[in-house]
Amino acid sequence: MYPKPKRVQDDPYREYVRSHPCCACPRGLASEPHHLKSKGSGGDDYFCVPLCRYCHQEIETVGRQTFQDRKGINLWEVCAKLLVEWMKRKGGQ
């Protein structure tokens, strides 16, 4: 039996994601981090994207692939760009 991997939690990174507008719509509402890999299955905070509450509700209802198809967006690409920006920012401190 293998031990369950420890999930990385990073409050400052989640706040950084939250500081961005929703990546899927132009509503301009406050965003919240949406984990691309669920926290329950070990998803780290580094695998999240900013979504407004409406888009967050939609993705939870229709699933990631349908949501991405509807919005014409690749959430893993958004996630990677945010993480790269974050790492550059942290490297400059």
The 8 nearest C-alpha neighbors of each residue, nearest first, counted from 0:
[[1, 2, 3, 4, 5, 40, 41, 6],
 [2, 0, 3, 4, 5, 41, 40, 6],
 [3, 1, 4, 0, 5, 41, 6, 40],
 [2, 4, 5, 1, 41, 6, 40, 0],
 [5, 3, 2, 6, 41, 1, 40, 7],
 [4, 6, 3, 7, 41, 2, 43, 8],
 [5, 7, 41, 43, 42, 4, 8, 38],
 [8, 6, 43, 44, 5, 9, 45, 42],
 [9, 7, 44, 43, 6, 10, 45, 13],
 [8, 10, 12, 11, 44, 13, 7, 45],
 [9, 11, 13, 12, 14, 8, 44, 15],
 [12, 10, 14, 13, 9, 15, 16, 8],
 [11, 13, 15, 14, 9, 10, 16, 44],
 [12, 14, 16, 10, 15, 11, 17, 32],
 [13, 15, 17, 11, 12, 16, 18, 10],
 [14, 16, 12, 18, 13, 17, 11, 19],
 [17, 15, 13, 18, 14, 49, 19, 32],
 [16, 18, 14, 31, 30, 15, 19, 32],
 [17, 19, 15, 16, 14, 20, 30, 29],
 [20, 18, 17, 16, 49, 21, 30, 15],
 [21, 19, 30, 22, 27, 49, 29, 18],
 [22, 20, 50, 49, 51, 30, 23, 24],
 [21, 23, 49, 50, 20, 24, 48, 77],
 [22, 24, 21, 70, 50, 54, 72, 25],
 [25, 23, 26, 21, 22, 54, 27, 70],
 [24, 26, 27, 23, 21, 22, 20, 28],
 [27, 25, 28, 24, 21, 51, 20, 29],
 [26, 28, 25, 20, 29, 21, 24, 51],
 [29, 27, 26, 51, 30, 20, 21, 52],
 [28, 30, 51, 20, 27, 31, 21, 17],
 [31, 29, 51, 50, 49, 17, 21, 20],
 [30, 32, 17, 49, 50, 51, 33, 29],
 [33, 31, 49, 48, 47, 17, 16, 50],
 [32, 34, 47, 48, 49, 35, 31, 50],
 [33, 35, 47, 36, 37, 46, 32, 48],
 [36, 34, 47, 46, 37, 33, 42, 48],
 [37, 35, 42, 34, 38, 46, 40, 41],
 [38, 36, 42, 39, 40, 34, 35, 41],
 [37, 39, 42, 41, 40, 36, 43, 34],
 [40, 38, 37, 41, 42, 36, 6, 43],
 [39, 41, 37, 38, 42, 36, 6, 4],
 [40, 42, 38, 6, 39, 43, 37, 4],
 [43, 41, 38, 36, 37, 40, 6, 44],
 [44, 42, 7, 45, 6, 46, 8, 41],
 [43, 45, 46, 8, 47, 9, 7, 13],
 [46, 44, 43, 47, 82, 12, 9, 7],
 [47, 45, 44, 43, 35, 34, 78, 36],
 [46, 48, 34, 33, 35, 32, 45, 44],
 [47, 49, 33, 32, 78, 16, 50, 34],
 [50, 48, 32, 21, 30, 31, 16, 17],
 [51, 49, 21, 30, 31, 55, 54, 22],
 [52, 50, 30, 21, 54, 53, 29, 28],
 [51, 53, 55, 54, 56, 50, 30, 31],
 [54, 52, 56, 55, 51, 57, 50, 58],
 [53, 55, 57, 56, 51, 52, 50, 58],
 [54, 56, 52, 58, 53, 57, 50, 51],
 [57, 55, 53, 59, 54, 58, 52, 60],
 [58, 56, 54, 60, 59, 55, 61, 53],
 [57, 59, 62, 55, 60, 61, 66, 56],
 [58, 60, 56, 57, 62, 61, 55, 63],
 [59, 61, 57, 58, 62, 56, 55, 63],
 [62, 60, 58, 59, 57, 65, 66, 63],
 [63, 61, 58, 59, 65, 64, 60, 66],
 [62, 64, 66, 65, 58, 67, 61, 59],
 [65, 63, 67, 66, 62, 68, 61, 69],
 [64, 66, 68, 67, 63, 62, 61, 69],
 [67, 65, 63, 69, 64, 68, 58, 62],
 [68, 66, 72, 64, 70, 69, 65, 71],
 [67, 69, 65, 71, 66, 70, 64, 72],
 [70, 68, 66, 67, 71, 65, 72, 64],
 [69, 71, 67, 72, 68, 66, 23, 24],
 [72, 70, 68, 67, 69, 73, 66, 23],
 [71, 73, 67, 70, 74, 68, 23, 69],
 [74, 72, 76, 75, 67, 77, 71, 68],
 [73, 75, 77, 76, 78, 72, 48, 67],
 [74, 76, 78, 77, 73, 79, 35, 46],
 [77, 75, 79, 74, 78, 73, 80, 72],
 [78, 76, 74, 80, 75, 79, 81, 73],
 [77, 79, 75, 81, 76, 48, 80, 47],
 [78, 80, 76, 82, 81, 77, 75, 83],
 [81, 79, 83, 77, 82, 78, 84, 76],
 [82, 80, 84, 78, 79, 83, 85, 77],
 [81, 83, 85, 79, 84, 80, 86, 78],
 [82, 84, 86, 80, 85, 81, 79, 87],
 [85, 83, 81, 87, 82, 86, 88, 80],
 [86, 84, 82, 88, 83, 87, 81, 89],
 [85, 87, 89, 83, 88, 84, 90, 82],
 [88, 86, 90, 84, 85, 89, 83, 91],
 [89, 87, 85, 91, 86, 90, 84, 92],
 [88, 90, 86, 91, 92, 87, 85, 84],
 [91, 89, 87, 88, 92, 86, 85, 84],
 [92, 90, 88, 89, 87, 86, 85, 84],
 [91, 89, 90, 88, 87, 86, 85, 84]]
